[in-house]
Every structure is written in C-alpha cells, then in structure tokens.
Amino acid sequence: MPTGEALLTAMDLMVREMILFAALWFVVGGIDDLLVDLIYAVRRLRGHRAPQPALDGPVPPGRIAIFVPAWDESAVIGAMLRTALQRFDHPDYRIYVGAYPNDPATIAAVVEVALVDARVRLVIGPRPGGTTKADCLNGLWRALLRDEAAEGFTASAVALHDAEDVVHPLELRVYARELVEHPAVQLPVLPLPHPHSRFFAGHYLDEFAESHGRSMVVRQAIGAGLPFAGVGCAIRRDVLGRLADARGGAPFDATSLTEDYELGFAIAALGAPARLVRIAEAPGGPPVAVRAYFPDTIEAAVRQKARWMTGIALAGWDRTGWGGWRQIGDNWMRMRDRRATLEIPVLALAYLSILAWGLSSGAHLLAGSRAPEQSPLMQALLWTNFALLAWRLAVRAAFVGHAYGWREGLWSVPRIFSSNAVALLAARRALGLYLRMLAGAPPRWDKTAHRFPELHPAEQG
C-alpha cells in the first residue's frame, strides 16, 4: 500500500475511534441527564408544590446574623450594604462584614456605612488576606459569639451573602418562616444579565436557571444532600453551633476552596438537611431570589470555574467522599457533581474529533477518494447523540426562558459554545490547582473582581 494511502487509512481509523469513544460517553451522560428530566417531569405532573405562604404577616422572632466575607471588595461592598439596609424587610438583623488588615480600602468602605447604621458590624481578621472565604467566615462566627455574650442575646439564624449580591427585600422573612420547620434553607440564585457580556456572563444565567430550577429540585425529591450556593442560604443558629462544636469551634472548613458546597453535606451529616425554597414574591410573580453580576470576561469566568471544579469535582472525591451504600440517590448526585473529571476530557476529544474529521475529509477530497461509510452502530450513536443534544438544549432554553424571558432562552442555545470553552480552559487550571494542593500548598482565595448594578431609586427600596 502506498505511503499516502496508509496514512489516510490510519487517519480514518483514528477519527472513527475518537468519534466512537466520545459518542459512547455522551450517550451515557445524556441518559443520566434524561433521568433527571424524567424525575422532574413526574414531580411536576403529580403537582408536588409546596403551599405558598403569605409573607406580609408577623415575622417569627429572632435576630438573623448576615455574614458577608469581603476581600478586596471596596468597589462593591458599600453599595451592597446600603442597598441591603434599604431593602431588607425584617425587624431584627445585623450584617457582619469580614475584612482583612491589609485591605484598607474595603475597611474604609464598610466603616462609611457602619458609622450611619449600627446594624453593620465590621470584623477585621487577625491575618492578612486573602486566606480562604471559610477562614473569613469563621472570624465572623467568633464575632457573633462575642456579641451574643456581651449583649445577652442568641441569634436565631446565620445567613450567607457575598459582597456583590443584590438581596431580595423578602428573603429574611422567608428565612425566618422556613427555619421554623427546616434546619437550613437555600433560595434560588439568579445571575443578572450583563449588558456587555452576552456569552461569558450570560452562560451563568443558563447554568443557574437549570440548576436551581431543575437539578436542585430533583436532588431534594430523591433525598440527596443539598449543597449550598454560598449566597442566599441560611442555617439555624443551633445547627451551626453543633457543627462548630464538632469542628473544634470553627463551623466553616478553612482548608476548603468550596466551603459552601461542603457545608450543605456537613449539616446533613448532623441530621439537619437543607431545603431548597422557591417562593413567589407575589402570586404569579418571580421567586424570592438572590441576584448578582457574575464574571463577564473569559479570564474571570475561567478562574471562578476552576476554583469550583477543583473543590467539587477533584478535591470532592477525597474531602466529602460518598454517602452510605444505601444512599443511592445521594451518591448519584455526588457523581453528577464530579462528572467534570470525565466530561472535560471527552469534550476536548469530541472537538478534536470534529477537527480530525474535517482534515480527513479534506485529505480524501484532495486524493480523489471516498471517505469510509459509517457503520450502522456509529450512525445510530450519532443520531442518538444529536437527539439527546437537541433535547438538552430545549430543556435548558425552557428553564432560561421561564426565568429571564424568551429572548434569553433562545440565546442559551449558542451560549453552549462559550460554556464549553470556559469549562475546557477551567479544567486545565483546576488540574494545576489540585496538584499544588496535593503537594501541600495552602488554599488561597482566588477571587474575581466584582461589579454592583446601578439600581434606580424605586428598585433600592
């Protein structure tokens, strides 16, 4: 066989094996997603919807402590605090803001607000920043304990927020009511559409609309552990105290890159599982949810996704482990959380196989030969993948459209490419972070720059 023909045959074989491998894995992942869709659909058809409580009545008594860790957040923390103070509809709360001694700009921004409103409490940690978000949260926990001892009160709950969050006026009322029956609650998180970043900031809209509208609902339905989003969540004070006692006085794991994700599993292990709460702010209206701008450049999105991927998909294997062998639903959801360790290499292989197929087709065209026909099995796999992808995009568009309107629902389809690009680049960075962790490097707060929206006066109150 001439050398050219041998090379072309080898290329055809390589392309076929690459496509076959990627197609098989995508079918497995597609069926996994399809099962989640099925459980969600059955739940909706059976009408499993919690009754919508009235949020305008008396609020259960108790002070809610809101923890806001802030490292290098001078650009947003002042506006966030002023907006929260104007918006929160609750008679008794205090906002604890954690800052670092080597971050004078953030300290000055918090002091400016705290001087005019005693509900804001600045807590400066003993170590220079940034450490980890969990370490900063532990400093806020110790400050709350000191205040309780000095003032003779006991908080009813601790809520978590980030420095860029736009809080909902009714969220503290929801916490106060729901925590009477549940140890911890998580509200939906709905990223704000970014006016100048349709794709990179926009892909967060797609992921959170589907995650908090479908996946978290299914997790709860099958009794799986519910991870926190790190914002828009609240834990009863006694539950957090039990966790602190079990961890030597610090409820948040300072060695974790994704302390919010792990916190949900930690309190579930205490027999105090969290609950996702979707309550409309008014009949037929949008849900009580937390909103914020998410990273609007590919570099910032990659840094954030790499931290999530390192803490959940890589370190999660050994940090949070698995549930008991009888906890099938919980282990299934943990496996879905860690699918990125398998999905990203397959996704990269799929893009490479498309490139290789194009090169092979071009080589056959130049050689005047025909590319080999796909086998019936390969054709069936490819058509199955096409159908599963079309269904996945339709489901995502439906959830995004429900949360943001039909235009954003349509934009979610082409945004799959920006989502994949961020995931591929983040996986490479995450692997480096994880290897450094294995080598003993301390975790660091790999944060991104944040932006707070300019709210009209009518929106602030």
Helices and strands as residue ranges (DSSP letters): H 3-45, E 64-69, H 77-87, E 93-99, H 104-114, E 120-124, H 133-151, E 157-160, H 171-178, E 184-186, E 189-191, H 202-210, I 211-215, H 216-221, E 233-236, H 237-246, H 259-269, E 274-276, E 290-292, H 298-308, I 309-314, H 316-319, H 328-337, H 340-367, H 376-404, H 406-411, H 415-438, H 457-460
